[in-house]
Amino acid sequence: MKKIILFLAILSILGCSKKLDLKPDSTLVIPESSKDLENILDNSDVINSTPALAQLSSDEYFIPNLQYWEALQVATARNLYIWNTDIFEGATQVADWTVPYNAIFYANSVLDILSKQDITNDIEKKNIKGWALFIRSYNFYTLVSLYSKAYNEATAASDLGIPIKLSSDIKEIVQRSSVQKTYDQITNDILAASELLNTNITDGKRNRPSKVAAYALLARIYLSMRKYDQAEIYADKCLALYSTLIDYNTLDTTATSAFTYNSSETIYFSQQIVEFSPTSYGSDLSYGLDTNLVALYKPEDLRLPIYFEKNSIGNYNFKAVNSTLQYPFTGLATDEIYLIKSECLSRRGETNEAISTLNNLIKSRMKVGSFVAITASSANDALEKILLERRKSLVWRSLRWTDLKRFNLEGRNLTLSRNLNGTIYNLDANSPKYVLPIPDDEIALSGIQQNIR
């Protein structure tokens, strides 16, 4: 495997420097077999890592005072907290750009190799092709969520999307596409993947996608696009194959992690890159869970002690969820799919079914004997309660940022605020700062168009 990864790494390096003179290593393995290709896609440090910028930008945490903010080691973390226009301050090789595109490069390398082979009757390689398409789609979606406006059907054809790299050719420079074409590529990739991937989740290998994961990803993507009918279709397809929920009463609320990497709710595993504090890891005095969010949890709600713990100054810090490490879980899980299904039902007026679906989830999160069924007087009342539970259940998964973008497009006009020693910083609804700048070194290298903030 090391020889295969070295082969790909050299190709990647060559793509970044025209002056580098490298002689071929005759011992390098050019990947061709199923095992070779699986080894490429099992490189979890790249394939199963996602950006941190959305989490840093959202309203789920606060920094207690100016001194803690000034002590943050990475300028990007400080700048995102107050939504500065220049967040990178000239930083190069920004992981929130390079890691997703490295994963896309790996996926494209596999797809290019398979395109030269006849896999018509090879079930194993069909699954690998689906896996590579899933990875490409997953990372395109992550990138467009950060570096483009939220999907708006009225403007998507003209809004700037991302470079859609569909080849492993390291010399090819691709300009930015439109948001519409970007989402078309994302959904086409994942729909194709859903036809090729193995149906069931592989126990112990939840870093690998399945048909269940493809449907879950489609539900997430269509929800962010506000195509709620499509989101519901794929939530249904996902839950028809896999609908397991964990009874939180069976988990240890005092443990640093109540979960494992093989937690039964995990459909597909990914986690936030280890790049920034305070949102990259757990116990830390430099941040706390937003106090308004803490207040939403009732005393009998097991999510608070399982997801968070108090630090020595009384603020809540993040604990490991669907993992054994305290790097935020960003993958796909059944609780998210129940919430998508419930939200879509409420949006089309199926109030009773929407609340019933929500209660199925919430009951598993409450202390034994304490659950009181949620009720709703109208579809709108149901929607508000569902969105509240979405915020409490999916906290710290880098989903809040895309939620804020779609909610504000719908007219909710949510303004975010930070207070640093009496200085107030605001992020207005639909602000151009919801679209993050592309790193300067990428602009210089490729000449692609920068975002205006």
C-alpha angles and dihedrals in degrees: 000000000000090000091051094049090046089054091054093042091055090051090051092050092049089055090058099047129039091186097059112111109203124171117215116261108226090206094061114113116229102214117238110134126083090251092052092051093045089053090056093051093043090065091116097180087070106020098046099039124097134188125278100206095092092054093047091051099049132089100249098101144031136206110231100224147347093269093059090046092051090048093060105118098214118065091211091062091053093046096048092050090063095031096242117187092234105048101164101046091209096313113159133210091027106196094216087067103029100045096056092045091048088054089049089050090053091048092048091048090056092045092049091051092048091048088067093052133072103239097162093121098025108103092182095055092043087058090049090051089051089048092053092047090050092052092049092049093045092054096041087054092049091051098046089048089060106032102036139052119269113275110275115175091211095057105019093103091061103030114101115256127180135281106280103214109193100165136058089225101130093200094058115101114197123199123219117284126208122276088248094054091044093055091043089057092045094051094041090053095049094044089053089047091053090060093052107037124095110263101233134059111254106235110234092017103071089143084077120077127237136185086271090057092048091055091045091051092049089052090052093047096047090047090055088049089052090238091137097170091058092043090055093049092057094040086057092048090050096047092046087063101034129009106152118153126188118233099230089208086075092058128088106247092193097054122104084233124018089185142063133215086260097053109159095234092057112104096172127003126224131142139198117273117260095244113104140041139241095031099038098073145015135255108041135139092215095080144023138197109267106273093222088056092048089054091059093069117087119222091254093051108109093198093081098056092037096048099035145026133197119253126213094276094050102259123126119249128195122266127199115284122191086351142063094237128071095238107117116266109235100171133105122283138171095250089063091050093051088052092049091050092048094048093049091050092052092048091059094046101258092134101163095047091044092054092043090055090048092049091053087062100039094049089063090055099053130086113264111276095013102086116118114185116248114238133193133203095205143002089265092050089049091051093052092050092047093050090049090054090045089058092049096044101042098040117145096015098109090252098109093075094059089043091055091050094052094041091054091049085057091055102259090131096208113185118197121212136192126192119205110179092322098318109118122211120190136195109201124215112275091006115166085239088076083077108070122220119255111242113269095235090058091051090050093047100045105020092228119158118272123226117252112229 
